Amino acid sequence: MKKNIFAVCDLEVDYACNFMDYLNQKKNIPFEIQAFTTVESLISYGEKTHIELLLISGKAMCRQVRELDIGKIIILSEGVHPPELDQYPSVYKYQSSSEVIREVMACYGAEKAVIPVQFPVLKKTTEILGIYSPLGRCLKTSFALTLGQVLARERAVLYLNLEEYSGFEELMGKGFAHNLSDLLYYVRQDNQNLIHKMNGMVQTVNNLDYIPPVQAPADIRGTVWEDWEKLLQEIVLRSSYEVVVLDIGSGIDETFQLLDQCKRIYMPVLTDVMSSCKVAQFENLLRIWDFPQVLAKITRVKPPFHVGFPPAETYVEQLLWSELGDYVREILRKERE
């Protein structure tokens, strides 16, 4: 089955080309992208092909476009547009491409239902990678973010932080309108539009997509295993992500079940006596609770500690080219060999 068409029409050639380049880098968008810089070319294409989603400049909107077979139209607004366009949702043109896409996906997801059989044929199988450690202060999250960014250079990757205290608003230097708590709410409501809802929440750093983590620890502690399982199943079956990186904290009661969903688990460790004893206790508990198969998936890692990084707002981007980034690339190289 072919992907639905996401068409972009803007009369500014440079803007349209740059936006198209950004979209082509986004491997998670479940659409075939088509860009047009003239209304005539859009109309010619639309008369022959169904366009599921159209993002069009207010200056390009006209009667002929309204008459095309289009699932949903969103106006690319420069701040003001004619009253006759008020019937359509709009996104502000002069903001980052990632913000434009997030708002477009949110508008689309507000009305469109997901067709359950559509997505599995649009991608390869999805790998779930877990990063977990029974230890603290072992660079678990730094390792997970670095791994995600390295993988995202070639594949569509989604990072999910499942910690009670992630510090992401402080880390990224901004607030988030929606986060994992909202997504879990939709899971509990059995929302059939879950993936499009999720796409409207996605943030991006160095081509790595992530859902902003919860703000309240209770949202992690209060989520039952069935909801975690349902969320992962929806992402695997209906999203376009090829890799999901789970940064697993200690607040989830069903940690072993979650680890069992992972194809591979990276466990940051330390070399001191107490750390070794805690790791041994964790591994013994896996055997006692009948999860020996999880042990076979675990790769112990010893991330190098690093100092002298810029402020928090640029920390994540700098990870990719740090000593930790080199360490992660070397691990992946050995795994490929």
C-alpha positions in Angstrom: 0.0 0.0 0.0 1.3 3.4 -1.0 1.7 6.2 1.5 -0.8 9.0 1.6 0.3 12.3 0.0 1.4 15.3 2.0 1.6 18.3 -0.4 3.2 21.6 0.4 2.5 24.6 -1.8 4.3 27.9 -1.3 5.0 30.6 -3.9 8.4 31.4 -2.3 10.7 29.0 -4.0 13.5 29.1 -1.4 11.1 28.5 1.5 9.4 25.6 -0.3 12.7 24.0 -1.2 14.2 24.4 2.3 11.0 23.0 3.9 11.0 20.1 1.4 14.7 19.3 2.4 13.7 19.3 6.1 10.7 17.0 5.4 12.9 14.6 3.5 15.2 14.3 6.5 12.3 13.4 8.7 12.1 9.6 8.4 9.2 9.2 10.7 6.6 11.2 8.7 4.1 8.6 7.4 3.4 10.4 4.1 4.9 10.8 0.7 6.0 14.4 0.4 5.3 16.5 -2.7 6.3 20.2 -2.9 4.9 22.8 -5.3 5.9 26.4 -6.0 3.1 27.3 -8.4 -0.7 26.8 -8.0 -0.9 25.5 -11.5 1.4 22.6 -10.8 -0.5 21.7 -7.6 -3.8 21.8 -9.4 -2.5 19.6 -12.2 -1.2 17.1 -9.7 -4.3 17.2 -7.5 -6.6 16.5 -10.5 -5.0 13.1 -10.9 -4.0 12.2 -7.4 -5.7 12.3 -4.0 -3.9 14.6 -1.6 -4.6 13.6 2.0 -2.9 16.6 3.6 -2.2 20.0 2.0 -0.2 22.7 3.6 -0.6 25.8 1.4 0.3 29.4 1.6 -2.6 31.8 2.1 -1.5 33.6 -1.1 -1.8 30.4 -3.1 -5.2 29.4 -1.9 -8.0 29.7 -4.5 -11.3 28.3 -5.7 -9.6 25.6 -7.9 -7.6 24.3 -5.0 -10.8 24.1 -2.9 -12.4 21.9 -5.6 -9.6 19.3 -5.5 -9.9 16.0 -3.8 -8.1 16.9 -0.6 -8.5 15.2 2.8 -7.4 18.2 4.9 -6.2 21.7 4.1 -4.0 23.7 6.5 -3.0 27.3 5.7 0.6 28.3 5.9 0.0 31.8 7.4 2.2 34.9 7.4 0.2 36.2 10.3 -2.8 37.6 8.6 -5.0 36.1 5.8 -8.3 36.9 4.2 -11.5 36.1 6.2 -12.6 33.5 3.6 -9.6 31.3 4.8 -10.8 31.4 8.5 -12.6 28.1 7.9 -9.3 26.4 7.7 -6.8 25.8 10.5 -3.5 27.6 10.1 0.1 27.5 11.2 2.5 30.4 11.3 5.0 30.2 8.5 8.0 32.0 10.0 8.9 29.6 12.8 11.2 26.6 12.8 10.3 23.8 10.4 10.0 21.4 13.3 7.4 23.6 15.0 5.5 23.9 11.7 5.4 20.1 11.3 4.4 19.5 14.9 1.5 22.0 14.6 0.5 20.4 11.2 0.5 16.9 12.7 -1.5 18.1 15.7 -4.1 19.7 13.4 -4.3 16.6 11.2 -4.4 14.3 14.2 -7.3 16.2 15.8 -9.7 14.9 13.1 -8.2 12.0 11.2 -8.4 8.5 12.5 -5.6 6.0 12.0 -6.3 3.1 9.6 -4.9 0.1 11.6 -3.6 -1.8 8.6 -1.9 1.1 7.0 1.4 1.6 8.8 3.0 -1.9 9.1 3.8 -1.9 5.3 5.5 1.5 5.3 8.6 0.6 7.2 10.9 -2.1 8.3 10.4 -3.8 11.7 10.8 -1.6 14.8 13.6 -2.3 17.3 13.0 -1.5 20.9 16.3 -0.7 22.7 16.3 -0.3 26.5 18.8 1.7 28.6 18.5 0.7 32.3 20.7 0.5 35.3 20.0 -0.3 39.0 22.7 2.3 39.7 22.5 6.1 39.9 24.9 8.7 38.5 26.1 6.3 35.8 25.3 8.5 32.8 22.3 6.4 31.8 20.3 9.3 30.3 23.4 10.8 28.6 24.2 7.4 27.1 20.5 7.0 25.9 20.4 10.4 24.3 23.8 9.9 22.6 22.7 6.5 21.3 19.5 7.9 20.0 21.2 10.7 18.1 23.8 8.5 16.6 21.1 6.1 15.3 18.9 9.0 14.1 21.5 10.0 11.6 20.4 7.0 9.4 17.1 5.8 10.8 13.8 7.1 12.2 14.3 7.0 16.0 12.0 7.9 18.9 13.4 8.5 22.4 11.1 8.0 25.4 12.3 9.0 28.8 10.4 7.0 31.5 12.0 8.5 34.5 10.1 10.2 37.4 12.5 13.2 37.3 13.9 13.8 33.8 14.7 17.5 34.1 14.0 18.0 30.4 12.4 21.4 30.5 15.5 22.7 32.3 17.8 20.7 30.0 16.2 21.9 26.8 15.6 25.4 28.1 11.9 25.5 27.2 8.5 24.4 28.3 6.3 21.9 26.5 2.6 22.2 25.8 2.2 18.4 25.7 4.2 15.6 27.2 4.2 11.8 27.9 1.4 12.3 30.5 -1.0 13.4 27.7 0.0 10.5 25.5 -0.6 8.0 28.4 -4.0 9.6 28.9 -4.9 8.9 25.3 -3.7 5.4 25.7 -6.0 4.9 28.7 -8.8 6.4 26.7 -8.2 3.8 24.0 -7.9 6.6 21.5 -7.9 5.3 17.9 -6.0 8.3 16.7 -3.1 7.8 19.1 -0.2 7.9 16.6 -1.3 11.2 15.0 -1.9 12.6 18.5 1.7 11.5 19.3 3.1 13.1 16.1 1.6 16.4 17.3 3.7 16.2 20.5 7.0 15.2 19.0 10.0 17.4 19.6 13.3 17.0 17.7 17.0 17.4 18.6 19.7 16.5 16.1 17.1 14.6 14.1 16.2 12.5 17.1 12.5 12.7 17.9 11.3 12.6 21.5 8.1 13.0 23.5 8.7 15.4 26.4 8.7 13.4 29.6 6.2 13.6 32.4 6.4 16.5 34.9 4.8 14.7 37.8 6.3 11.5 39.1 2.9 10.1 39.8 2.2 9.8 36.1 5.0 7.3 35.9 4.2 5.4 39.1 0.4 5.4 38.3 0.8 3.8 34.8 -0.1 0.1 34.8 1.8 -2.4 32.7 -1.0 -2.9 30.2 -0.8 0.8 29.3 2.9 0.7 28.7 2.5 -2.4 26.6 -0.4 -0.9 24.6 1.7 2.3 23.9 4.7 0.3 22.6 2.4 -1.9 20.4 0.8 1.2 18.9 4.3 2.7 18.1 5.6 -0.6 16.7 2.5 -1.3 14.5 1.3 2.1 13.4 4.1 4.6 13.5 7.0 5.0 11.0 9.7 4.7 13.6 12.4 2.1 13.0 13.9 2.3 16.5 12.5 3.2 19.9 15.0 4.1 22.6 13.5 3.6 26.1 15.3 5.4 28.9 13.9 3.4 31.8 13.9 4.8 35.4 13.2 3.1 38.7 9.6 4.3 39.1 8.0 1.7 36.9 6.8 -1.3 38.9 6.9 -3.6 35.9 10.5 -2.9 35.0 11.3 -6.6 34.1 8.3 -6.9 31.8 9.4 -3.6 30.1 12.9 -4.9 29.7 11.6 -8.1 28.2 10.0 -6.1 25.4 13.5 -4.8 24.3 15.6 -6.4 21.6 18.8 -5.2 23.3 19.4 -3.6 26.7 22.4 -1.3 27.5 23.2 -1.2 31.2 25.7 1.5 32.3 27.7 0.2 35.2 30.4 1.5 37.6 33.4 -0.4 38.9 33.3 0.2 42.7 32.4 -2.5 45.1 28.9 -1.2 46.1 27.9 -0.8 42.4 29.1 -4.3 41.6 27.0 -5.7 44.5 23.9 -3.8 43.3 24.2 -5.1 39.8 24.7 -8.6 41.1 21.5 -8.3 43.2 19.6 -7.0 40.1 20.8 -9.9 38.0 19.9 -12.5 40.7 16.5 -11.1 41.0 15.9 -11.5 37.2 16.6 -15.2 37.7 14.5 -15.6 40.8 11.5 -13.8 39.1 11.8 -16.0 36.0 13.2 -13.5 33.6 16.5 -15.2 32.7 16.0 -14.3 29.0 16.5 -10.6 29.9 20.0 -11.4 31.0 20.9 -12.5 27.5 19.9 -9.1 26.1 22.0 -7.0 28.5 25.2 -5.4 27.3 27.2 -3.8 30.1 28.6 -0.4 29.2 31.0 2.0 31.0 30.3 5.5 29.5 33.2 7.8 29.9 32.6 10.8 32.2 33.0 14.1 30.5 33.5 17.7 31.7 33.6 21.2 30.3 30.4 21.1 28.3 28.5 24.3 27.4 25.2 25.3 29.2 22.4 22.8 29.6 20.5 24.1 26.5 23.3 22.8 24.2 24.3 19.8 26.2 22.3 17.2 24.2 23.6 18.4 20.8 27.2 18.4 22.1 26.8 14.7 23.2 27.0 13.5 19.6 30.5 14.8 19.2 31.8 14.2 22.6 34.0 11.3 23.9 30.7 9.7 24.8 29.6 10.0 21.2 32.8 8.2 20.1 32.2 5.5 22.7 28.7 4.9 21.4 29.7 4.8 17.8 32.4 2.2 18.7 29.9 0.0 20.4 27.6 0.1 17.4 30.5 -0.6 15.1 31.4 -3.7 17.0 27.8 -4.9 17.1 27.6 -4.6 13.3 30.7 -6.6 12.9 
